[in-house]
Amino acid sequence: MADQAEKFRILPMRRDDLDAVLAIERAAHRWPWPAQIFIEEFDRSFARVDLLHGQEGVVAFANYWLMHDEVHILNLATAPDVQRRGHGATLLGHVIAFALRHRARCLVLEVRQSNLPAQSLYQKFGFRPVGIRPHYYVENQEDAVVMLRELVAPAYR
């Protein structure tokens, strides 16, 4: 992991990074998000899009929101030609560290039910499935698995 820290930098997305993010989004997803979604994130004080920069440029990104005491991961993608090299794990670890620094209670995300590699990655980082959102993905009516990672024990009254 120390070797990876020397080769890669994680930086917030800037407007001139949009083309690189869109290229990854289009290559990594069958139904990619339009540019407007990423552009709107610049105006949201609670939104972050962080990029993993390597020697080749941007290789992965994570889009997440800090909402009160929860971090909601909206999108995590790695360029297909560099997948399975730990880039997604590096960014996911970064997002979890952000949540801890901001004293978030938990992290939550939705993932396609068919996306078993992503679910496996999330489980390695302590996420667990807590529910299903039926027909969540409008493009094909696929269900989403809701996954949660608690950072602090829930308070009981």
VEXTIVO-408115 format. One line per field, with one value per residue (C-alpha): chain; x, y, z. Coordinates in steps of 0.02 Angstrom, whole numbers, plus 32768, in hexadecimal, padded with zeros to 4 digits. Example, Ala and Ser with C-alpha at 12.3 -4.5 7.8 and 13.67 -1.06 7.14 Angstrom:
2
unit <- (A; A) .
px <- (8267; 82AC) .
py <- (7F1F; 7FCB) .
pz <- (8186; 8165) .
END
This chain:
157
unit <- (A; A; A; A; A; A; A; A; A; A; A; A; A; A; A; A; A; A; A; A; A; A; A; A; A; A; A; A; A; A; A; A; A; A; A; A; A; A; A; A; A; A; A; A; A; A; A; A; A; A; A; A; A; A; A; A; A; A; A; A; A; A; A; A; A; A; A; A; A; A; A; A; A; A; A; A; A; A; A; A; A; A; A; A; A; A; A; A; A; A; A; A; A; A; A; A; A; A; A; A; A; A; A; A; A; A; A; A; A; A; A; A; A; A; A; A; A; A; A; A; A; A; A; A; A; A; A; A; A; A; A; A; A; A; A; A; A; A; A; A; A; A; A; A; A; A; A; A; A; A; A; A; A; A; A; A; A) .
px <- (8000; 8091; 80CC; 801F; 8022; 80C0; 8077; 7FC8; 7F7B; 7EC7; 7E89; 7DDF; 7D94; 7DAA; 7D42; 7DCF; 7DCD; 7D1B; 7D4D; 7DBC; 7D32; 7CB2; 7D28; 7D38; 7C7C; 7C52; 7CD2; 7CA7; 7BE8; 7B69; 7AF6; 7B6C; 7B38; 7B2C; 7BA8; 7B24; 7B21; 7BDA; 7BCE; 7B45; 7BB7; 7C25; 7B95; 7B69; 7BC5; 7BA9; 7BE8; 7C94; 7CDF; 7D90; 7E04; 7E91; 7F1C; 7FA4; 802E; 7FAE; 7F3A; 7E95; 7E7B; 7DE6; 7D6A; 7CF6; 7C59; 7C12; 7BAC; 7BBF; 7B0B; 7B01; 7B52; 7B52; 7BC0; 7B5F; 7BCB; 7B76; 7BF6; 7C9F; 7CEF; 7D97; 7DCF; 7DB4; 7E66; 7EAC; 7E2A; 7E5D; 7EF8; 7EB6; 7E80; 7DCB; 7E08; 7E7C; 7DED; 7D75; 7DF5; 7E04; 7D47; 7D41; 7DCF; 7D6F; 7CD5; 7D3A; 7D8A; 7CDC; 7C98; 7C17; 7BAE; 7BA9; 7BC6; 7B3C; 7B32; 7AC7; 7B15; 7AC8; 7A92; 7AF2; 7B95; 7BE2; 7C97; 7C64; 7C00; 7C98; 7D08; 7C8D; 7C7F; 7D3D; 7D31; 7CAD; 7C0E; 7B7C; 7ADB; 7A48; 79BE; 7983; 793F; 78CD; 78DC; 7955; 79B2; 7939; 799B; 7976; 790E; 7999; 798F; 7A13; 7A63; 7A71; 7B14; 7B45; 7BE3; 7BCB; 7C5B; 7C19; 7BA8; 7AF2; 7AB4; 7A29; 79A8) .
py <- (8000; 8077; 8058; 8087; 8129; 815C; 813E; 8187; 8226; 8242; 82F1; 8345; 834F; 83F5; 8430; 8408; 8352; 8338; 82E8; 8268; 823E; 822B; 81BA; 8146; 814F; 8121; 8095; 804B; 804E; 800A; 809C; 812D; 81CA; 8267; 82F6; 8363; 82F5; 830F; 83CA; 83DF; 8394; 8431; 8498; 8422; 8449; 8397; 8342; 8302; 82B4; 827B; 823B; 81BE; 8203; 8191; 81A7; 818E; 8214; 81F5; 8139; 8137; 81A5; 81A2; 820E; 821A; 828B; 82B8; 82C8; 82F0; 8259; 81E7; 81D4; 819A; 8151; 8176; 813B; 80E6; 80BA; 8084; 808B; 7FDA; 7FCB; 7FE0; 7F82; 7EFB; 7F5C; 7F9F; 804A; 8034; 7FF6; 808C; 8105; 80A6; 80AD; 8169; 8180; 811D; 8186; 8223; 81E0; 81BE; 826C; 82B9; 824C; 81F9; 8172; 8106; 80F4; 80B7; 808E; 8037; 7FB9; 7F58; 7EAC; 7E63; 7EBD; 7E35; 7E74; 7F1D; 7ECA; 7E5F; 7EF9; 7F52; 7EB9; 7EB5; 7F65; 7F37; 7F61; 7EEA; 7EDB; 7F24; 7F2A; 7F2A; 7FBC; 7F68; 7FA7; 802E; 803E; 8088; 8051; 7F99; 7F92; 7F35; 7F2F; 7F86; 7F38; 7FB8; 7FA3; 7FF3; 8007; 8049; 80AC; 80BD; 804D; 8085; 80DA; 8080; 80DC) .
pz <- (8000; 8022; 7F6F; 7F2F; 7F93; 7F38; 7E8B; 7EA2; 7EE5; 7F19; 7EF1; 7EE7; 7E38; 7DE0; 7D4D; 7CD4; 7D12; 7CD2; 7C2C; 7C84; 7D00; 7C74; 7C13; 7CA9; 7CCB; 7C16; 7C0E; 7CB8; 7CB4; 7C3A; 7C65; 7C8C; 7CE6; 7C7B; 7C8F; 7CE2; 7D7D; 7D9A; 7D72; 7DF5; 7E7A; 7E73; 7EBB; 7F4A; 7FEB; 8028; 7F88; 7F5F; 7EC5; 7EE8; 7E61; 7E66; 7DF9; 7DB7; 7D39; 7CAE; 7CF5; 7D4D; 7D66; 7DDD; 7E38; 7ECD; 7EDB; 7F8B; 7FFB; 80B2; 80EF; 81A9; 81FB; 8162; 80CA; 8032; 7FA7; 7F01; 7E82; 7E86; 7DE0; 7D9D; 7CE7; 7CA3; 7C62; 7D12; 7D77; 7DF4; 7E28; 7ECD; 7E90; 7EC8; 7F71; 7F81; 7F62; 7FD1; 805E; 803E; 804B; 80EE; 8135; 8103; 815D; 81FA; 81F7; 81E9; 8276; 8206; 8257; 81BC; 8102; 808E; 7FD5; 7F54; 7EDD; 7E4D; 7E85; 7DF2; 7E1E; 7E88; 7E78; 7EC2; 7F4D; 7F77; 7F81; 7FF3; 8064; 8075; 80BB; 813B; 80DC; 80F0; 808E; 80EE; 806D; 7FBA; 7F55; 7ED4; 7E21; 7E5A; 7DB5; 7D38; 7C9E; 7CB8; 7D58; 7DB3; 7E70; 7EDA; 7F72; 7FFE; 805B; 8100; 8164; 8214; 825C; 830D; 8372; 836B; 8408; 8463; 84C9) .
END
